[in-house]
């Protein structure tokens, strides 16, 4: 059994700095239901045409926003339950826990979508997803709704996924992400599979860059908001995956290199470790 991750993750943060202010709606773009984590290609290839439940828990030892570390030391966890239909429909219920905020349980997300191949060779897979998020705190301009479409190409050990999304319900935003994977099998037996899938991820998104200017004659502070759509973050991830029976365990190290906005300075590259456990139940 290959890894079947249906984690629809959303991350919230109130982020401000002296010269740059990113709205919460902007900061969560690349963490809100990462459609590229829908490994439905493996799902179609390895599962029988029947219904399944997939239970997962994901743990991160560090929480970043658009690849940025704003100095809040906290870990996060995301339990999730997914329903996978034999006719290529799927639905998901997930929640997020953050150690550094109050209340710790920050959101509940409900998602649903459909995936199918669009070529006879089964190398191109199209996916459409809608998600709705309910938050424990009422934050102005936060987008509760999200629509995304994705196109994945796979041939043997290579895969590339391109995803575009639109968030609305508050201060609307959009994003584009591209993830390139290489699959390397380390062990393949009847009882245990071990593999690594190095990933290079690029994330473009809408950001609001707020700058404050002090004028002395006359003395006043002017605030100017500039909206940008640009490359925000680059990630290199090296996961090690263990599959045995219905269990799926993954240990992942991710190196994140954020691309600064015009007013941002001294952004640091950051690495973090993730650990996930999944269990597949046939219905």
Secondary structure, DSSP 8 states (H G I E B T S, - for coil): -----------------SS----HHHHTTTTSS-GGG--HHHHHHHS-SS-EEEEEEEEESS--BTTB--S----EEEEEEEEE-TTSEEEEEEEEEETTSSSSEEEEEEEEEEEEE-STTS-EEEEEEEEEEEESS--TT---EEEEEEEEEEETTEEEEEEEEEEESSS-EEEEEEEEEEEEEEEE-SS-EEEEEEEEEEEEEEEEEEEEEEEETTEEEEEEEEEEEEEEEEEEEEEEEEEETTEEEEEEEEEEEE---TT------EEEEEEEEEEEEE-
